[in-house]
Every structure is written in structure tokens, then in C-alpha cells.
């Protein structure tokens, strides 16, 4: 009894080659790769169908160096997706424009920070980083 062919059509996904029809009661398929030749095999009850495909992929160089990204590119990435994880927040010294006293402020402060000497507002919280008041100068602290 010859196997009946149904509308099961297989398209080779990475090459876009023409479709191949296989019988409905196939056993298994195997894929083996040997450098640039990819072999696909369908085993039916009474015969084996084999397709060899030449791969167009060669060992080409990448468009950008993944091990040595630029500092600007690293800064744009999420804090956990960088090569070395580092936070986006920092501490800074803020100088009051009125009394010139220096206060340490967290960059993502969630409360209003007041000057110790004259009680003027140094920064106000936003959704992310705190917004400094006009006239305040700041210096990012080194860890």
C-alpha cells in the first residue's frame, strides 16, 4: 500500500526554498549540519527523502564589536544588560545658591531636599531623577 500524500507542505525556513510535500504518516525528521551543507531527512514508511541545501552563511565578521562597546552605547543600555552591571543613580554634592553650604543629595531622591543652613529647596522629586532648583551647582561624587 502506497502512502497517501496530504496537503502537509514543508517549507525550508531559513532559505525560502520551494515547498516539499511529505506523506502524513512520516516517522521522524533529522537535521545534521556539516560546515556549509545542511541535510534534512524525512523518513516515511516505505522510503527516505533527503534534501541537501547549500548554506549561504560564511564565517563573516560582525558589523560591531560585542566585547568592546562604546561608552555611549553602554550608558544607553539598561543597567542590568550592560557588560558589567552598574547603577544609573549616584550621589552628588549640591551647593546652595544663598548660603553656599554643601549638601549631599541622592540623584533619584524621592523627597524634597532642603538646605541645612537657610532651608531653601535644593531639589524636588520627579518620577525618576530629582530636579535641581535653578541656581544650584552640583558635583557628582566619586565612589
N, CA, C and O atoms as CSV, one atom per row, in Angstrom:
chain,resi,resn,atom,element,x,y,z
A,1,UNK,N,N,0.839,-1.175,0.000
A,1,UNK,CA,C,0.000,0.000,0.000
A,1,UNK,C,C,0.886,1.240,0.000
A,1,UNK,O,O,1.742,1.400,0.870
A,2,UNK,N,N,0.680,2.099,-0.959
A,2,UNK,CA,C,1.485,3.316,-1.085
A,2,UNK,C,C,0.969,4.372,-0.112
A,2,UNK,O,O,-0.240,4.516,0.064
A,3,UNK,N,N,1.874,5.104,0.515
A,3,UNK,CA,C,1.422,6.150,1.429
A,3,UNK,C,C,0.717,7.263,0.656
A,3,UNK,O,O,1.123,7.628,-0.447
A,4,UNK,N,N,-0.334,7.786,1.253
A,4,UNK,CA,C,-1.054,8.854,0.563
A,4,UNK,C,C,-0.458,10.207,0.955
A,4,UNK,O,O,-0.096,10.423,2.111
A,5,UNK,N,N,-0.363,11.099,-0.005
A,5,UNK,CA,C,0.188,12.427,0.249
A,5,UNK,C,C,-0.950,13.376,0.588
A,5,UNK,O,O,-1.970,13.420,-0.100
A,6,UNK,N,N,-0.763,14.112,1.631
A,6,UNK,CA,C,-1.781,15.081,2.024
A,6,UNK,C,C,-1.272,16.482,1.685
A,6,UNK,O,O,-0.297,16.645,0.951
A,7,UNK,N,N,-1.933,17.454,2.216
A,7,UNK,CA,C,-1.526,18.830,1.942
A,7,UNK,C,C,-0.465,19.314,2.921
A,7,UNK,O,O,-0.206,20.513,3.019
A,8,UNK,N,N,0.152,18.379,3.649
A,8,UNK,CA,C,1.254,18.772,4.529
A,8,UNK,C,C,2.407,19.260,3.669
A,8,UNK,O,O,2.995,18.474,2.926
A,9,UNK,N,N,2.732,20.505,3.751
A,9,UNK,CA,C,3.819,21.056,2.944
A,9,UNK,C,C,4.878,21.607,3.881
A,9,UNK,O,O,4.557,22.297,4.849
A,10,UNK,N,N,6.109,21.312,3.605
A,10,UNK,CA,C,7.220,21.761,4.432
A,10,UNK,C,C,7.981,22.823,3.665
A,10,UNK,O,O,8.363,22.622,2.513
A,11,UNK,N,N,8.194,23.943,4.310
A,11,UNK,CA,C,8.980,24.998,3.691
A,11,UNK,C,C,10.268,25.121,4.487
A,11,UNK,O,O,10.243,25.162,5.717
A,12,UNK,N,N,11.374,25.179,3.798
A,12,UNK,CA,C,12.656,25.290,4.477
A,12,UNK,C,C,12.777,26.741,4.943
A,12,UNK,O,O,12.896,27.645,4.117
A,13,UNK,N,N,12.748,26.974,6.269
A,13,UNK,CA,C,12.530,28.324,6.772
A,13,UNK,C,C,13.649,29.321,6.482
A,13,UNK,O,O,13.362,30.464,6.129
A,14,UNK,N,N,14.900,28.930,6.617
A,14,UNK,CA,C,15.976,29.912,6.519
A,14,UNK,C,C,16.418,30.196,5.094
A,14,UNK,O,O,17.190,31.130,4.874
A,15,UNK,N,N,15.953,29.420,4.114
A,15,UNK,CA,C,16.368,29.674,2.736
A,15,UNK,C,C,15.236,30.135,1.852
A,15,UNK,O,O,15.481,30.779,0.832
A,16,UNK,N,N,14.006,29.827,2.208
A,16,UNK,CA,C,12.880,30.193,1.371
A,16,UNK,C,C,12.781,29.333,0.124
A,16,UNK,O,O,12.211,29.756,-0.881
A,17,UNK,N,N,13.346,28.102,0.183
A,17,UNK,CA,C,13.301,27.180,-0.957
A,17,UNK,C,C,11.859,26.748,-1.212
A,17,UNK,O,O,11.000,26.931,-0.349
A,18,UNK,N,N,11.581,26.174,-2.393
A,18,UNK,CA,C,10.219,25.715,-2.692
A,18,UNK,C,C,9.741,24.672,-1.684
A,18,UNK,O,O,10.543,24.011,-1.024
A,19,UNK,N,N,8.444,24.543,-1.582
A,19,UNK,CA,C,7.855,23.638,-0.606
A,19,UNK,C,C,8.089,22.181,-0.990
A,19,UNK,O,O,8.268,21.848,-2.161
A,20,UNK,N,N,8.084,21.320,0.034
A,20,UNK,CA,C,8.261,19.883,-0.164
A,20,UNK,C,C,7.097,19.185,0.519
A,20,UNK,O,O,6.787,19.485,1.672
A,21,UNK,N,N,6.450,18.260,-0.175
A,21,UNK,CA,C,5.317,17.545,0.411
A,21,UNK,C,C,5.758,16.177,0.893
A,21,UNK,O,O,6.506,15.474,0.214
A,22,UNK,N,N,5.288,15.811,2.068
A,22,UNK,CA,C,5.629,14.513,2.655
A,22,UNK,C,C,4.332,13.805,3.017
A,22,UNK,O,O,3.296,14.438,3.219
A,23,UNK,N,N,4.407,12.483,3.095
A,23,UNK,CA,C,3.205,11.731,3.439
A,23,UNK,C,C,2.806,12.004,4.884
A,23,UNK,O,O,3.635,12.415,5.696
A,24,UNK,N,N,1.558,11.780,5.198
A,24,UNK,CA,C,1.023,12.116,6.506
A,24,UNK,C,C,1.619,11.254,7.613
A,24,UNK,O,O,1.775,11.720,8.742
A,25,UNK,N,N,1.950,10.013,7.308
A,25,UNK,CA,C,2.433,9.125,8.354
A,25,UNK,C,C,3.959,8.991,8.316
A,25,UNK,O,O,4.487,7.885,8.209
A,26,UNK,N,N,4.646,10.101,8.402
A,26,UNK,CA,C,6.105,10.058,8.456
A,26,UNK,C,C,6.551,9.723,9.871
A,26,UNK,O,O,5.848,10.024,10.836
A,27,UNK,N,N,7.723,9.097,9.996
A,27,UNK,CA,C,8.221,8.699,11.314
A,27,UNK,C,C,8.911,9.864,12.022
A,27,UNK,O,O,8.512,10.257,13.118
A,28,UNK,N,N,9.931,10.402,11.399
A,28,UNK,CA,C,10.689,11.458,12.060
A,28,UNK,C,C,11.478,12.235,11.027
A,28,UNK,O,O,11.563,11.841,9.864
A,29,UNK,N,N,12.040,13.316,11.452
A,29,UNK,CA,C,12.952,14.046,10.586
A,29,UNK,C,C,14.210,14.341,11.368
A,29,UNK,O,O,14.171,14.525,12.585
A,30,UNK,N,N,15.301,14.383,10.680
A,30,UNK,CA,C,16.591,14.616,11.311
A,30,UNK,C,C,17.259,15.791,10.631
A,30,UNK,O,O,17.053,16.026,9.441
A,31,UNK,N,N,18.041,16.514,11.366
A,31,UNK,CA,C,18.794,17.623,10.788
A,31,UNK,C,C,20.238,17.477,11.228
A,31,UNK,O,O,20.518,17.394,12.424
A,32,UNK,N,N,21.145,17.445,10.286
A,32,UNK,CA,C,22.558,17.395,10.631
A,32,UNK,C,C,23.269,18.468,9.837
A,32,UNK,O,O,22.953,18.694,8.669
A,33,UNK,N,N,24.222,19.124,10.458
A,33,UNK,CA,C,24.939,20.177,9.736
A,33,UNK,C,C,26.410,19.813,9.648
A,33,UNK,O,O,27.006,19.328,10.610
A,34,UNK,N,N,26.978,20.053,8.494
A,34,UNK,CA,C,28.392,19.808,8.269
A,34,UNK,C,C,28.938,21.028,7.539
A,34,UNK,O,O,28.804,21.149,6.322
A,35,UNK,N,N,29.555,21.933,8.297
A,35,UNK,CA,C,30.059,23.208,7.786
A,35,UNK,C,C,28.979,23.973,7.036
A,35,UNK,O,O,28.086,24.541,7.664
A,36,UNK,N,N,29.038,24.001,5.697
A,36,UNK,CA,C,28.091,24.818,4.946
A,36,UNK,C,C,26.944,24.019,4.348
A,36,UNK,O,O,26.079,24.601,3.693
A,37,UNK,N,N,26.907,22.700,4.552
A,37,UNK,CA,C,25.839,21.884,3.973
A,37,UNK,C,C,24.895,21.456,5.088
A,37,UNK,O,O,25.322,20.883,6.090
A,38,UNK,N,N,23.631,21.733,4.909
A,38,UNK,CA,C,22.621,21.326,5.881
A,38,UNK,C,C,21.800,20.219,5.248
A,38,UNK,O,O,21.344,20.343,4.111
A,39,UNK,N,N,21.614,19.132,5.992
A,39,UNK,CA,C,20.904,17.979,5.443
A,39,UNK,C,C,19.597,17.803,6.194
A,39,UNK,O,O,19.582,17.709,7.421
A,40,UNK,N,N,18.507,17.759,5.456
A,40,UNK,CA,C,17.197,17.486,6.041
A,40,UNK,C,C,16.747,16.123,5.553
A,40,UNK,O,O,16.916,15.792,4.380
A,41,UNK,N,N,16.178,15.336,6.442
A,41,UNK,CA,C,15.783,13.981,6.069
A,41,UNK,C,C,14.399,13.682,6.634
A,41,UNK,O,O,14.158,13.871,7.826
A,42,UNK,N,N,13.496,13.218,5.786
A,42,UNK,CA,C,12.186,12.771,6.211
A,42,UNK,C,C,12.098,11.275,5.980
A,42,UNK,O,O,12.351,10.807,4.870
A,43,UNK,N,N,11.746,10.523,6.999
A,43,UNK,CA,C,11.636,9.076,6.875
A,43,UNK,C,C,10.163,8.698,6.838
A,43,UNK,O,O,9.448,8.866,7.826
A,44,UNK,N,N,9.710,8.187,5.695
A,44,UNK,CA,C,8.345,7.679,5.580
A,44,UNK,C,C,8.397,6.161,5.746
A,44,UNK,O,O,9.483,5.598,5.882
A,45,UNK,N,N,7.249,5.492,5.739
A,45,UNK,CA,C,7.210,4.048,5.966
A,45,UNK,C,C,7.973,3.277,4.900
A,45,UNK,O,O,8.654,2.302,5.217
A,46,UNK,N,N,7.874,3.688,3.656
A,46,UNK,CA,C,8.491,2.882,2.605
A,46,UNK,C,C,9.667,3.565,1.911
A,46,UNK,O,O,10.305,2.942,1.062
A,47,UNK,N,N,9.978,4.808,2.236
A,47,UNK,CA,C,11.116,5.455,1.578
A,47,UNK,C,C,11.674,6.563,2.455
A,47,UNK,O,O,11.042,6.995,3.418
A,48,UNK,N,N,12.864,7.010,2.103
A,48,UNK,CA,C,13.529,8.102,2.805
A,48,UNK,C,C,13.743,9.228,1.811
A,48,UNK,O,O,14.292,9.011,0.731
A,49,UNK,N,N,13.321,10.406,2.164
A,49,UNK,CA,C,13.501,11.575,1.307
A,49,UNK,C,C,14.570,12.443,1.942
A,49,UNK,O,O,14.493,12.756,3.130
A,50,UNK,N,N,15.553,12.829,1.170
A,50,UNK,CA,C,16.674,13.583,1.697
A,50,UNK,C,C,16.856,14.848,0.862
A,50,UNK,O,O,16.802,14.788,-0.367
A,51,UNK,N,N,17.067,15.973,1.504
A,51,UNK,CA,C,17.316,17.234,0.807
A,51,UNK,C,C,18.621,17.809,1.336
A,51,UNK,O,O,18.799,17.927,2.548
A,52,UNK,N,N,19.528,18.165,0.446
A,52,UNK,CA,C,20.760,18.855,0.817
A,52,UNK,C,C,20.653,20.311,0.392
A,52,UNK,O,O,20.258,20.610,-0.736
A,53,UNK,N,N,20.996,21.188,1.271
A,53,UNK,CA,C,20.894,22.614,0.987
A,53,UNK,C,C,22.259,23.240,1.214
A,53,UNK,O,O,22.888,23.004,2.246
A,54,UNK,N,N,22.717,24.027,0.267
A,54,UNK,CA,C,23.958,24.778,0.452
A,54,UNK,C,C,23.628,26.023,1.260
A,54,UNK,O,O,22.751,26.797,0.876
A,55,UNK,N,N,24.297,26.217,2.333
A,55,UNK,CA,C,24.063,27.393,3.154
A,55,UNK,C,C,24.862,28.562,2.602
A,55,UNK,O,O,26.009,28.406,2.182
A,56,UNK,N,N,24.244,29.727,2.609
A,56,UNK,CA,C,24.941,30.909,2.102
A,56,UNK,C,C,25.703,31.618,3.208
A,56,UNK,O,O,26.342,32.642,2.967
A,57,UNK,N,N,25.639,31.079,4.423
A,57,UNK,CA,C,26.313,31.736,5.534
A,57,UNK,C,C,27.771,31.311,5.577
A,57,UNK,O,O,28.080,30.122,5.665
A,58,UNK,N,N,28.652,32.279,5.516
A,58,UNK,CA,C,30.079,32.034,5.688
A,58,UNK,C,C,30.501,32.629,7.018
A,58,UNK,O,O,29.713,33.300,7.684
A,59,UNK,N,N,31.721,32.388,7.396
A,59,UNK,CA,C,32.231,32.976,8.627
A,59,UNK,C,C,32.598,34.430,8.354
A,59,UNK,O,O,33.748,34.738,8.042
A,60,UNK,N,N,31.625,35.311,8.472
A,60,UNK,CA,C,31.862,36.728,8.243
A,60,UNK,C,C,31.999,37.434,9.575
A,60,UNK,O,O,31.508,36.959,10.599
A,61,UNK,N,N,32.668,38.569,9.551
A,61,UNK,CA,C,32.844,39.340,10.774
A,61,UNK,C,C,31.560,40.083,11.100
A,61,UNK,O,O,30.792,40.447,10.210
A,62,UNK,N,N,31.341,40.301,12.386
A,62,UNK,CA,C,30.163,41.036,12.816
A,62,UNK,C,C,30.320,42.514,12.479
A,62,UNK,O,O,31.436,43.016,12.348
A,63,UNK,N,N,29.202,43.197,12.341
A,63,UNK,CA,C,29.230,44.619,11.999
A,63,UNK,C,C,29.758,45.460,13.150
A,63,UNK,O,O,30.342,46.518,12.921
A,64,UNK,N,N,29.560,45.003,14.400
A,64,UNK,CA,C,30.088,45.757,15.532
A,64,UNK,C,C,30.723,44.804,16.534
A,64,UNK,O,O,30.373,43.625,16.600
A,65,UNK,N,N,31.641,45.321,17.295
A,65,UNK,CA,C,32.372,44.531,18.276
A,65,UNK,C,C,31.528,44.410,19.542
A,65,UNK,O,O,31.256,45.411,20.206
A,66,UNK,N,N,31.114,43.190,19.876
A,66,UNK,CA,C,30.255,42.977,21.036
A,66,UNK,C,C,31.023,42.995,22.353
A,66,UNK,O,O,30.442,43.269,23.403
A,67,UNK,N,N,32.313,42.709,22.309
A,67,UNK,CA,C,33.112,42.691,23.540
A,67,UNK,C,C,33.631,44.066,23.938
A,67,UNK,O,O,33.989,44.274,25.097
A,68,UNK,N,N,33.678,45.008,23.000
A,68,UNK,CA,C,34.206,46.341,23.291
A,68,UNK,C,C,33.231,47.414,22.816
A,68,UNK,O,O,33.526,48.132,21.861
A,69,UNK,N,N,32.067,47.535,23.472
A,69,UNK,CA,C,31.115,48.568,23.052
A,69,UNK,C,C,31.594,49.956,23.476
A,69,UNK,O,O,32.391,50.087,24.405
A,70,UNK,N,N,31.111,50.973,22.798
A,70,UNK,CA,C,31.494,52.346,23.136
A,70,UNK,C,C,30.836,52.744,24.460
A,70,UNK,O,O,29.783,52.208,24.809
A,71,UNK,N,N,31.444,53.676,25.200
A,71,UNK,CA,C,30.854,54.102,26.478
A,71,UNK,C,C,29.446,54.687,26.323
A,71,UNK,O,O,28.593,54.498,27.191
A,72,UNK,N,N,29.206,55.400,25.211
A,72,UNK,CA,C,27.872,55.973,24.990
A,72,UNK,C,C,26.837,54.862,24.808
A,72,UNK,O,O,25.716,54.948,25.309
A,73,UNK,N,N,27.238,53.820,24.080
A,73,UNK,CA,C,26.333,52.695,23.842
A,73,UNK,C,C,26.032,51.955,25.147
A,73,UNK,O,O,24.899,51.527,25.368
A,74,UNK,N,N,27.027,51.803,26.002
A,74,UNK,CA,C,26.833,51.131,27.291
A,74,UNK,C,C,25.915,51.947,28.195
A,74,UNK,O,O,25.093,51.384,28.917
A,75,UNK,N,N,26.052,53.272,28.158
A,75,UNK,CA,C,25.247,54.125,29.021
A,75,UNK,C,C,23.773,54.083,28.627
A,75,UNK,O,O,22.899,54.244,29.478
A,76,UNK,N,N,23.490,53.866,27.322
A,76,UNK,CA,C,22.110,53.814,26.844
A,76,UNK,C,C,21.409,52.521,27.239
A,76,UNK,O,O,20.181,52.479,27.314
A,77,UNK,N,N,22.184,51.463,27.494
A,77,UNK,CA,C,21.587,50.164,27.812
A,77,UNK,C,C,20.981,50.165,29.210
A,77,UNK,O,O,21.304,51.009,30.046
A,78,UNK,N,N,20.097,49.199,29.444
A,78,UNK,CA,C,19.503,49.001,30.760
A,78,UNK,C,C,20.606,48.639,31.747
A,78,UNK,O,O,21.591,48.007,31.365
A,79,UNK,N,N,20.456,49.030,33.002
A,79,UNK,CA,C,21.516,48.829,33.993
A,79,UNK,C,C,21.897,47.367,34.190
A,79,UNK,O,O,23.023,47.078,34.596
A,80,UNK,N,N,20.986,46.439,33.912
A,80,UNK,CA,C,21.302,45.019,34.073
A,80,UNK,C,C,21.768,44.366,32.786
A,80,UNK,O,O,22.222,43.223,32.821
A,81,UNK,N,N,21.673,45.051,31.643
A,81,UNK,CA,C,22.043,44.459,30.364
A,81,UNK,C,C,23.387,44.951,29.858
A,81,UNK,O,O,23.745,44.684,28.711
A,82,UNK,N,N,24.139,45.659,30.685
A,82,UNK,CA,C,25.476,46.107,30.314
A,82,UNK,C,C,26.451,44.951,30.491
A,82,UNK,O,O,26.132,43.956,31.142
A,83,UNK,N,N,27.641,45.086,29.911
A,83,UNK,CA,C,28.654,44.038,30.094
A,83,UNK,C,C,28.962,43.856,31.570
A,83,UNK,O,O,29.042,42.729,32.060
A,84,UNK,N,N,29.137,44.973,32.283
A,84,UNK,CA,C,29.311,44.945,33.731
A,84,UNK,C,C,28.164,45.763,34.305
A,84,UNK,O,O,28.020,46.944,33.986
A,85,UNK,N,N,27.351,45.143,35.149
A,85,UNK,CA,C,26.185,45.836,35.690
A,85,UNK,C,C,26.621,47.030,36.516
A,85,UNK,O,O,27.535,46.923,37.333
A,86,UNK,N,N,25.970,48.169,36.309
A,86,UNK,CA,C,26.258,49.364,37.099
A,86,UNK,C,C,24.975,50.179,37.221
A,86,UNK,O,O,24.184,50.242,36.280
A,87,UNK,N,N,24.768,50.807,38.386
A,87,UNK,CA,C,23.516,51.544,38.588
A,87,UNK,C,C,23.495,52.861,37.817
A,87,UNK,O,O,24.541,53.379,37.427
A,88,UNK,N,N,22.296,53.394,37.603
A,88,UNK,CA,C,22.134,54.691,36.954
A,88,UNK,C,C,22.145,55.827,37.969
A,88,UNK,O,O,22.271,56.991,37.588
A,89,UNK,N,N,22.014,55.510,39.248
A,89,UNK,CA,C,21.936,56.534,40.284
A,89,UNK,C,C,23.324,56.842,40.844
A,89,UNK,O,O,24.270,56.073,40.672
A,90,UNK,N,N,23.416,57.987,41.520
A,90,UNK,CA,C,24.686,58.426,42.092
A,90,UNK,C,C,24.398,59.446,43.191
A,90,UNK,O,O,23.273,59.930,43.314
A,91,UNK,N,N,25.404,59.766,43.980
A,91,UNK,CA,C,25.303,60.819,44.983
A,91,UNK,C,C,26.011,62.046,44.444
A,91,UNK,O,O,26.961,61.938,43.668
A,92,UNK,N,N,25.540,63.223,44.862
A,92,UNK,CA,C,26.167,64.459,44.391
A,92,UNK,C,C,26.192,65.479,45.518
A,92,UNK,O,O,25.338,65.479,46.404
A,93,UNK,N,N,27.194,66.346,45.460
A,93,UNK,CA,C,27.298,67.474,46.385
A,93,UNK,C,C,26.610,68.655,45.731
A,93,UNK,O,O,26.982,69.058,44.629
A,94,UNK,N,N,25.608,69.215,46.397
A,94,UNK,CA,C,24.859,70.352,45.864
A,94,UNK,C,C,25.184,71.572,46.711
A,94,UNK,O,O,25.095,71.542,47.939
A,95,UNK,N,N,25.571,72.664,46.014
A,95,UNK,CA,C,25.913,73.909,46.707
A,95,UNK,C,C,24.703,74.835,46.680
A,95,UNK,O,O,24.141,75.101,45.618
A,96,UNK,N,N,24.311,75.318,47.837
A,96,UNK,CA,C,23.169,76.215,47.962
A,96,UNK,C,C,23.537,77.580,47.370
A,96,UNK,O,O,24.612,78.103,47.662
A,97,UNK,N,N,22.660,78.165,46.542
A,97,UNK,CA,C,22.988,79.469,45.952
A,97,UNK,C,C,22.923,80.624,46.958
A,97,UNK,O,O,23.486,81.689,46.707
A,98,UNK,N,N,22.242,80.423,48.090
A,98,UNK,CA,C,22.101,81.505,49.072
A,98,UNK,C,C,23.236,81.551,50.079
A,98,UNK,O,O,23.890,82.583,50.230
A,99,UNK,N,N,23.481,80.425,50.780
A,99,UNK,CA,C,24.477,80.427,51.855
A,99,UNK,C,C,25.748,79.669,51.487
A,99,UNK,O,O,26.675,79.614,52.295
A,100,UNK,N,N,25.820,79.087,50.303
A,100,UNK,CA,C,26.994,78.367,49.781
A,100,UNK,C,C,27.401,77.158,50.622
A,100,UNK,O,O,28.558,76.738,50.588
A,101,UNK,N,N,26.446,76.596,51.380
A,101,UNK,CA,C,26.736,75.350,52.103
A,101,UNK,C,C,26.552,74.177,51.150
A,101,UNK,O,O,25.752,74.234,50.217
A,102,UNK,N,N,27.310,73.109,51.404
A,102,UNK,CA,C,27.253,71.929,50.542
A,102,UNK,C,C,26.450,70.833,51.237
A,102,UNK,O,O,26.684,70.517,52.403
A,103,UNK,N,N,25.496,70.258,50.496
A,103,UNK,CA,C,24.654,69.177,51.000
A,103,UNK,C,C,24.773,67.993,50.055
A,103,UNK,O,O,24.769,68.169,48.836
A,104,UNK,N,N,24.879,66.781,50.606
A,104,UNK,CA,C,24.927,65.569,49.785
A,104,UNK,C,C,23.500,65.126,49.476
A,104,UNK,O,O,22.668,64.980,50.372
A,105,UNK,N,N,23.235,64.913,48.171
A,105,UNK,CA,C,21.892,64.566,47.710
A,105,UNK,C,C,21.991,63.340,46.816
A,105,UNK,O,O,22.925,63.212,46.024
A,106,UNK,N,N,21.021,62.438,46.948
A,106,UNK,CA,C,20.926,61.272,46.067
A,106,UNK,C,C,20.280,61.712,44.759
A,106,UNK,O,O,19.330,62.494,44.769
A,107,UNK,N,N,20.788,61.217,43.637
A,107,UNK,CA,C,20.307,61.663,42.319
A,107,UNK,C,C,18.842,61.328,42.077
A,107,UNK,O,O,18.152,62.055,41.362
A,108,UNK,N,N,18.363,60.245,42.659
A,108,UNK,CA,C,16.971,59.835,42.478
A,108,UNK,C,C,16.180,60.034,43.780
A,108,UNK,O,O,15.363,59.193,44.154
A,109,UNK,N,N,16.435,61.161,44.464
A,109,UNK,CA,C,15.772,61.440,45.738
A,109,UNK,C,C,14.263,61.498,45.542
A,109,UNK,O,O,13.775,62.039,44.549
A,110,UNK,N,N,13.530,60.936,46.498
A,110,UNK,CA,C,12.071,60.874,46.396
A,110,UNK,C,C,11.375,61.835,47.350
A,110,UNK,O,O,10.149,61.836,47.455
A,111,UNK,N,N,12.157,62.650,48.041
A,111,UNK,CA,C,11.595,63.676,48.917
A,111,UNK,C,C,12.258,65.006,48.589
A,111,UNK,O,O,13.322,65.041,47.971
A,112,UNK,N,N,11.631,66.088,49.002
A,112,UNK,CA,C,12.203,67.421,48.798
A,112,UNK,C,C,13.402,67.564,49.724
A,112,UNK,O,O,13.308,67.269,50.916
A,113,UNK,N,N,14.534,68.016,49.178
A,113,UNK,CA,C,15.748,68.193,49.975
A,113,UNK,C,C,15.921,69.681,50.242
A,113,UNK,O,O,15.928,70.493,49.317
A,114,UNK,N,N,16.060,70.030,51.525
A,114,UNK,CA,C,16.223,71.423,51.940
A,114,UNK,C,C,17.655,71.680,52.368
A,114,UNK,O,O,18.351,70.771,52.821
A,115,UNK,N,N,18.091,72.924,52.224
A,115,UNK,CA,C,19.432,73.318,52.665
A,115,UNK,C,C,19.461,73.318,54.194
A,115,UNK,O,O,18.490,73.710,54.841
A,116,UNK,N,N,20.573,72.877,54.756
A,116,UNK,CA,C,20.707,72.799,56.213
A,116,UNK,C,C,20.810,74.196,56.813
A,116,UNK,O,O,20.296,74.453,57.902
A,117,UNK,N,N,21.487,75.104,56.085
A,117,UNK,CA,C,21.723,76.451,56.625
A,117,UNK,C,C,20.530,77.383,56.507
A,117,UNK,O,O,20.127,77.995,57.496
A,118,UNK,N,N,19.951,77.503,55.303
A,118,UNK,CA,C,18.913,78.525,55.090
A,118,UNK,C,C,17.546,77.947,54.731
A,118,UNK,O,O,16.618,78.714,54.475
A,119,UNK,N,N,17.391,76.654,54.705
A,119,UNK,CA,C,16.124,75.952,54.444
A,119,UNK,C,C,15.509,76.259,53.081
A,119,UNK,O,O,14.287,76.210,52.933
A,120,UNK,N,N,16.337,76.574,52.081
A,120,UNK,CA,C,15.808,76.726,50.721
A,120,UNK,C,C,15.743,75.344,50.073
A,120,UNK,O,O,16.489,74.439,50.446
A,121,UNK,N,N,14.854,75.193,49.111
A,121,UNK,CA,C,14.673,73.910,48.430
A,121,UNK,C,C,15.825,73.708,47.448
A,121,UNK,O,O,16.055,74.546,46.576
A,122,UNK,N,N,16.552,72.589,47.590
A,122,UNK,CA,C,17.668,72.287,46.685
A,122,UNK,C,C,17.223,71.440,45.504
A,122,UNK,O,O,17.676,71.656,44.381
A,123,UNK,N,N,16.335,70.471,45.748
A,123,UNK,CA,C,15.843,69.644,44.639
A,123,UNK,C,C,14.453,69.120,44.958
A,123,UNK,O,O,14.065,68.973,46.117
A,124,UNK,N,N,13.711,68.841,43.878
A,124,UNK,CA,C,12.362,68.310,44.010
A,124,UNK,C,C,12.282,66.976,43.296
A,124,UNK,O,O,12.897,66.804,42.244
A,125,UNK,N,N,11.532,66.020,43.850
A,125,UNK,CA,C,11.439,64.705,43.210
A,125,UNK,C,C,10.581,64.749,41.948
A,125,UNK,O,O,9.622,65.514,41.854
A,126,UNK,N,N,10.949,63.914,40.985
A,126,UNK,CA,C,10.127,63.673,39.800
A,126,UNK,C,C,9.901,62.171,39.758
A,126,UNK,O,O,10.122,61.497,40.764
A,127,UNK,N,N,9.477,61.638,38.649
A,127,UNK,CA,C,9.264,60.195,38.552
A,127,UNK,C,C,10.560,59.418,38.613
A,127,UNK,O,O,10.571,58.280,39.084
A,128,UNK,N,N,11.661,60.006,38.146
A,128,UNK,CA,C,12.953,59.319,38.139
A,128,UNK,C,C,13.980,60.114,38.916
A,128,UNK,O,O,14.021,60.057,40.145
A,129,UNK,N,N,14.816,60.863,38.194
A,129,UNK,CA,C,15.834,61.682,38.847
A,129,UNK,C,C,15.209,62.906,39.488
A,129,UNK,O,O,14.171,63.399,39.047
A,130,UNK,N,N,15.862,63.390,40.544
A,130,UNK,CA,C,15.387,64.591,41.218
A,130,UNK,C,C,15.792,65.814,40.399
A,130,UNK,O,O,16.873,65.839,39.811
A,131,UNK,N,N,14.926,66.827,40.361
A,131,UNK,CA,C,15.190,68.046,39.598
A,131,UNK,C,C,15.807,69.084,40.526
A,131,UNK,O,O,15.219,69.438,41.547
A,132,UNK,N,N,17.006,69.573,40.165
A,132,UNK,CA,C,17.673,70.591,40.970
A,132,UNK,C,C,17.001,71.942,40.761
A,132,UNK,O,O,16.490,72.238,39.681
A,133,UNK,N,N,17.011,72.759,41.819
A,133,UNK,CA,C,16.469,74.109,41.738
A,133,UNK,C,C,17.430,74.979,40.942
A,133,UNK,O,O,18.640,74.759,40.966
A,134,UNK,N,N,16.884,75.976,40.230
A,134,UNK,CA,C,17.735,76.870,39.440
A,134,UNK,C,C,18.720,77.589,40.342
A,134,UNK,O,O,18.370,78.018,41.442
A,135,UNK,N,N,19.942,77.718,39.876
A,135,UNK,CA,C,20.989,78.398,40.629
A,135,UNK,C,C,21.843,77.453,41.454
A,135,UNK,O,O,22.934,77.835,41.879
A,136,UNK,N,N,21.386,76.237,41.692
A,136,UNK,CA,C,22.167,75.260,42.456
A,136,UNK,C,C,23.241,74.658,41.560
A,136,UNK,O,O,22.964,74.237,40.437
A,137,UNK,N,N,24.457,74.624,42.064
A,137,UNK,CA,C,25.522,73.930,41.336
A,137,UNK,C,C,25.766,72.597,42.029
A,137,UNK,O,O,25.567,72.464,43.237
A,138,UNK,N,N,26.206,71.601,41.237
A,138,UNK,CA,C,26.406,70.277,41.821
A,138,UNK,C,C,27.679,69.653,41.276
A,138,UNK,O,O,28.188,70.042,40.225
A,139,UNK,N,N,28.177,68.672,42.023
A,139,UNK,CA,C,29.344,67.893,41.613
A,139,UNK,C,C,29.039,66.435,41.927
A,139,UNK,O,O,28.639,66.098,43.042
A,140,UNK,N,N,29.232,65.580,40.934
A,140,UNK,CA,C,28.982,64.150,41.120
A,140,UNK,C,C,30.075,63.570,42.007
A,140,UNK,O,O,31.262,63.796,41.768
A,141,UNK,N,N,29.672,62.820,43.036
A,141,UNK,CA,C,30.650,62.231,43.963
A,141,UNK,C,C,31.273,60.991,43.359
A,141,UNK,O,O,30.607,60.238,42.649
A,142,UNK,N,N,32.541,60.778,43.637
A,142,UNK,CA,C,33.233,59.556,43.227
A,142,UNK,C,C,33.060,58.535,44.341
A,142,UNK,O,O,33.031,58.893,45.518
A,143,UNK,N,N,32.943,57.250,43.966
A,143,UNK,CA,C,32.755,56.226,44.991
A,143,UNK,C,C,34.047,55.752,45.523
A,143,UNK,O,O,34.074,54.887,46.398
